[in-house]
Structure formats: C-alpha cells, structure tokens
Amino acid sequence: MQKTRACQALIVSALAISLFCANPPAHAELGGAMRLDADSTGVMPRTLLNGALRLRTLTDAGATTVNEYATSTGLIVAYAWQGPTMPDLQTLLGPYAASYRSGAAAAAASGNLHASRVVRPDVMVESGGPMRGYVGRAWLPSALPAGVAADDFR
C-alpha cells in the first residue's frame, strides 16, 4: 500500500513537471506590452523604421515563426506569422479575439477556405495559405505610429 502511494506520487510529480516544461512562457497579446529588455535567450527586440517600431521574433509550439511588433513605448500593435501551423489567434489577439470572431463568421460566408481578411474598426486580420504553409498578420489600425503601414508587418 505504501509503495503504491509512493508510485502514485511519483507519477503525479512527473506529470506536473512534464506539463510545466512542455508549455513555453506566454508572450503578450495585441494591445499588451512587449518586454523591452532581453528575453530568456538574451535577445533584445530589434528597432525598425527609425525607431517607430520594435520587433521580437518568437517560435510557437507548432514551429510557426511569429513576429511581434510594438511601438517605441512597448505597446504591441501587430503580429505577423509564417509556418506549418496556425498560431493560437485567441492568445495573440487577446481582448480583440471576440471582435475578430464576429468578423470571421461573416467572412466565412464567402466560401474561401484558403484565405480570409477580417476588417473591424478595432482590429484587422489577414490569414491564408495552404496546409503547412500558413501566413498572416493582425494589427490595430488606430494604434499604428505615424509612417507605419500594414505592409511593414511581415
């Protein structure tokens, strides 16, 4: 009996450790704050467009590259992605996810299964590509610094 409880405790501990290690640290969301210091790998965000934007590149659990764009003050105004899987838009869009879902429901009626463009007053999202070749971007139109356009997000 004692041995069984010890084994159960060991299994539970191993499971908890594996779940903790399998989930990378969460990053911020659209409209949130980008860390302006070095990340856990020692990489600092790059400065773009004469300091108008900062860029941090992440790789999600599905091996998709996600570029996070923020203003010089750290406000995240856009994401762009490319990779074999779709990123978790619920997480990336944060408080704008509900607005996106409303627009996506209307866009789904168009019947195009390979690309979508959701235009909302608060958030814009473009995504598409064939299976294992997803690309897209999401941005806050009203939060873009002067001189920055959606085409700057790649």
C-alpha positions in Angstrom: 0.0 0.0 0.0 2.8 2.4 1.0 4.7 1.5 -2.2 1.6 2.2 -4.3 1.1 5.7 -2.9 4.8 6.5 -3.4 4.5 5.4 -7.1 1.3 7.4 -7.5 3.0 10.5 -6.0 6.0 10.0 -8.3 3.7 9.7 -11.4 1.8 12.8 -10.4 5.0 14.8 -9.9 6.4 13.6 -13.2 3.2 14.6 -15.0 3.2 18.0 -13.4 6.9 18.6 -14.3 6.3 17.5 -17.9 3.2 19.8 -18.3 5.2 22.7 -16.9 8.2 22.1 -19.2 6.0 21.5 -22.2 4.4 24.9 -22.1 6.8 27.7 -23.0 6.4 31.0 -21.2 3.4 33.0 -22.5 4.0 36.1 -24.5 2.0 39.3 -24.6 -1.1 39.9 -26.7 -2.2 42.5 -29.1 -2.7 45.8 -27.2 -0.5 44.5 -24.4 3.1 45.4 -23.5 6.2 44.0 -25.1 9.2 43.4 -22.9 11.8 45.9 -24.0 14.7 44.1 -22.3 16.4 40.9 -23.3 14.3 37.7 -23.3 15.3 34.4 -21.7 17.8 33.7 -24.6 19.4 37.1 -24.2 17.9 38.6 -27.4 16.8 42.2 -27.4 13.9 43.5 -29.6 15.2 45.0 -32.8 14.4 48.6 -33.7 12.8 49.2 -37.1 11.7 52.2 -39.2 13.9 54.8 -37.5 12.7 53.7 -34.0 9.0 53.7 -34.8 8.7 50.0 -34.2 10.4 47.3 -32.2 10.4 43.7 -33.4 10.7 40.5 -31.3 10.6 37.1 -33.2 9.1 34.1 -31.4 8.6 30.5 -32.4 5.4 28.9 -31.1 4.8 25.3 -30.2 3.8 24.4 -33.8 7.1 25.7 -35.1 5.5 28.8 -36.6 7.5 32.0 -36.6 5.6 34.9 -35.0 6.9 38.4 -35.3 5.6 40.7 -32.6 5.7 44.5 -33.4 5.5 47.2 -30.7 5.8 50.9 -30.6 8.8 52.6 -29.0 6.9 52.6 -25.7 6.2 48.9 -25.9 2.6 48.8 -27.0 2.1 45.7 -29.2 0.3 46.9 -32.3 0.8 43.9 -34.7 1.7 40.3 -35.2 2.8 38.5 -38.4 3.2 34.8 -38.7 4.5 32.2 -41.1 4.8 28.5 -40.6 3.4 25.0 -40.7 0.6 25.6 -38.3 -1.8 28.5 -37.5 -0.8 30.3 -34.3 -3.2 30.5 -31.5 -5.2 33.6 -32.5 -7.2 33.6 -29.3 -3.9 34.2 -27.4 -2.4 36.6 -29.9 -5.5 38.7 -30.3 -6.3 38.8 -26.6 -9.1 41.3 -26.0 -9.6 41.7 -29.7 -10.4 38.0 -30.3 -14.2 38.4 -29.8 -14.3 41.2 -32.4 -12.2 39.0 -34.8 -14.6 36.0 -34.3 -17.6 38.2 -35.2 -15.9 39.4 -38.4 -14.6 35.9 -39.2 -18.1 34.5 -39.0 -19.3 36.9 -41.6 -16.2 36.3 -43.8 -16.7 32.5 -43.7 -19.9 33.0 -45.7 -17.7 34.0 -48.7 -16.7 30.3 -49.1 -12.9 30.9 -49.5 -11.2 28.3 -47.4 -7.6 29.3 -48.1 -7.6 33.0 -47.2 -9.5 35.4 -45.1 -9.5 39.1 -44.4 -11.4 40.4 -41.4 -11.8 44.1 -41.2 -13.1 45.5 -38.0 -12.9 49.1 -36.6 -10.6 47.9 -33.8 -8.6 45.1 -35.4 -7.7 43.8 -38.8 -6.6 40.2 -39.5 -5.4 38.6 -42.8 -4.6 34.9 -43.0 -4.2 32.2 -45.5 -2.1 29.7 -47.3 -2.2 26.0 -48.0 -2.0 23.4 -45.3 1.5 23.5 -43.6 2.2 26.9 -45.2 0.2 29.4 -43.1 0.9 33.1 -43.3 -0.9 36.1 -41.8 -0.9 39.2 -39.8 -3.1 41.1 -37.4 -2.9 44.7 -36.4 -4.6 47.6 -34.5 -5.2 50.2 -37.2 -5.8 53.1 -34.8 -2.6 52.3 -32.8 -0.1 52.4 -35.6 2.6 55.1 -35.2 2.8 57.8 -37.9 4.6 56.5 -41.0 3.8 52.8 -40.3 1.5 50.8 -42.5 0.2 47.2 -42.6 2.7 46.4 -45.3 5.5 46.9 -42.7 4.4 43.7 -40.9 5.9 40.6 -42.4 
